[in-house]
Amino acid sequence: MTTATFTGGPTAAAAAAAAAASPPSAAAAAAAAAAAWQWLAAAAGDVLWSGHAREVAQLVWGFAAVGRLEPQVFGNLLTALAHPRRGPALVSGLREEECTTVLWAVATGLECHRDGAIRSVSLHASTSSPPVGTGFPGAGGGGGGGIDTATGTLDAVGPTPTLTPALCIGVDVGVGECKDALLSPPLSSLTPLPPPPAFPTPVPYTAAVGPPGVLSKALAHLGPRAAHLAMNGRLTGGQISSMLRSLVVIKEVSGVELDPAWIQALALRAGHKAPYMDGQALGNVAWALGKLMWACGRLQYVDEQLLEVAQLPPRADSPGSPPPPPSSFTRLCPSQMATLVSALGRVEHYDSDLIDELCGRVVEATGGGLSSLTRREVVSVVSALGRLEHVHPAFLAQVATRVADEAASYKPAELVVLLYGLASTGTGGKGLERLLRAVGRVLQRRISVLDPEAVVRLAESYAVLDSPHDGLFQAVAVVALCRPQRFSLRQMERVALAFSYRACARWKGFSYGM
């Protein structure tokens, strides 16, 4: 057992013990934390104007993630991004994670300022109390949600999905250590700070932090970089959905115009990443696409620069006539409409009028229509229609004709997804028979590359669609019987049910023929 040795006699030892037993007051710690944030905000300009892109992204993430949205930080950020020399140099150095973070921080700052004030984070004495947060578009006031300082995730109230930035970029420590680095000293030693005085009336964020037009100039540099990363970078599903949603939030809050080329690039990449997105990312993409593409038609809102809207000329003879239908307001490219239908299917949001309108426009589109869609886009749209159990005869008839002609160019897994979607919609007809024969010839030769679940879905699809291709069913039986160890018990039961369903259908047809 070791004993501590104090120098200076019993009086010094007692004083040292008393000092160790009494921690600094919570008020002093809170004041020190507030002063530290003010010093960081005052020194942020040097980093924003001369630091590397990664350092800038770290800085703005740190302030936005804990709710510190000082004009010294975000005003300098927008001004630097809008500068003719500093802006391009800074933006060109942003990589996927950093560009996502900067866009998220700008959108967060705009949202908070729209809610009426720039809030300081409230550090509670109890670690179980959530920090004070801000609201979301459509979620009402600013106090409805919270900001998780460990992840930077804003928890929204209401149906609007959440917006998530990159996590602790550029810090080679764990998430918990990153939080401790941002919020030092420990939370247990601090008390809530008094709220800052609210603005008398909310003013546009750009007017509060810089000259008019600074946000448009900043986006003129950020937008092309986001589009370039969407087409050529290695974005994750969460990053692409966060970028898309951030741009939509910026447009909704500030009214600044977005280039349709940025949105098209992000939407195309979102469609490709949709199979790998989680529920939150899919919700963000669906919300953003709905805001950009469909709300302008449904609400009779015209935005010529964003969606190349063709506004009908006003009729002087009937000023009180109802507005024209939504289809006369927007002209979306087929790829954008296919992406929107796929997103609706992923989140299982069923709106029959919306889906009919989009599928009809793809069928009637000039300059290619369905032929301008890629194979993957065709498969994703049919899969979405199958999930929603929605039938659009004209669109599915064109799909059947195209796939029957190009069946050999599709991957076996894509053909199975397409057939399963057609079976879920209950599609039939002579055009479908031709499709089934063409697909059956391809899959019969390449069925060995399919995984067990795809083989089961193939059997179910052909049984429901009443395919005349007996050779494919024989191939399914060979795979199921020769490799039973690959299939689960439930999958074998589904294959047996598909065979029995097909046998019953054939027997009924034979009986009726007699």
Steps between C-alpha positions, in 0.01 A plus 500: 500500500646836403426824675506844349769732636424871521757768548437806703368351823152408622350834400609467137379140488158598629474784251594272211245240607228761528582638155485152349167427667325818376471517119470834324154652505262412219447867421870553449526195277203618292653844463829345394327284240308797360819704482678215322229481234520877452877482455459214251243698304725807496793295371292307245559757229867406464411136440216579263710735287838325504448145630475180301162370388508220758568749782210719386264201495611395850445851633151557362393149599611562858299821529188372321490163677467661845274784391754783506407691184687829553501746210880527531526136392222457246520853366869451429428156356250630245714802416807282448304256282366790294841665454622481137845366602455337840169335408623283209823416683312388811225308320740314272664347806176367650470123480182298530471507878610862531268633228210319669589658833533856366165480318335360813647778716375773265151345491497466880597862544224615267241288681597628843502862391161457336362380832570843649839503676850360513497265798781405731525142617360433850734282705299337779631382832352155435655304213164336431342826386515550122656818367279771362435461128327658210205415287464380141304620202143414571565411864385829651706704743865470581471326837337185373809284441846434635856481374699191591847638565656159455374449149384841386155359422204734526193328646195649334142518621233427243497306175802671345803265484825587672820640356829337596850642435826311490621379840801663665699542181874534523519401870698181561309410814171333582165675487489532879849652510402741226203611710721548807744704293218730388334529842790536746474523805276203588125549480454410868685813608293746296163669543266623226607826340250784482343515153628774269267790424269420213489712187204740498389369163657220294693637205634310200816315594699651214404849617625418850837355400599667177401717208203406283573223254780343702311173538435476126868556428601243760264243347636581156826344624359229730229372263729400210735329747212295643386405149856402403535279806159345430606399150867416559553463875450210740201622697314279745121484509489716812727764347307529174167527684642761739634710210170487315298588805738781602462668161122473521498647852718789381261568214191473719631728774682763294319484166829489310481328160673169436648381173298205362827330398597467868168345591507261205850377588407446865168334412664260256759397758228466765312261271812286459566500876139436603542122549775569755334781696350466844154626587613847603697558180210379286263729686731798442522427127124449461428822691748700293381366165141559596575858599692575181315311232141446594405777740556760228234331288251417772521843659504680162844637587714603207881484519638533150870477588466185712267280299477675160135579557279597211246747637182540299425854379237680709149515363375858506140396432469288817713635782314293759538166321657213696872437452603251234575139601839412651617326183515834320744649751794262505701307246721249679739275317407127504797417721383744769148357491632145524711600802197651671284191439780280636527714812124483557514122471791472741319695772166334402325833457197428283344783302319360198453837328867589537619160373262503203614851411869410513465172309282671242759769443772240451286324238412823318837675539661627184857421416506139605264454793546151638788430263702777667495317834782268593436133569540555872249786499245286316542219752477736799178658374333163438614382842351814659169445320502144629558611858211745473288244306420769246423420136565743216417298185660731243829529687525128581414408140792710376724343763400150389574582136838655576618226735386227259723654232799555733470210746850371425657830615341487847662332799316192632434670835351803322267277299379328818428835666314615191290183481417516870385861460279408204352209695426727798310743278293221343601588144396271213441497126653373179793740525587344832510150349768613258694654788476181707628285216797731437587527869451125549755419230759722669438385856486130412864520392618720788286391794803362682629853575186596694492488878232284671260788567516607135425142389197491730372834373551384144284192562230710668501757220465243222225320690296816553556624144404155361803476276495246217873434544518152656877474453560775755291320762702188437820701556360636829415144610851380417662780701268448798537121506870474421608771747246482784760605758504852352129553566330555832191303596277800434653551155442135407138536611460805277643311201258213565208743523602659170503160330163406648351836399620450144370141492156611621487777239594258223242246618226762503593608149497139380159435662349813349638401160323166518 
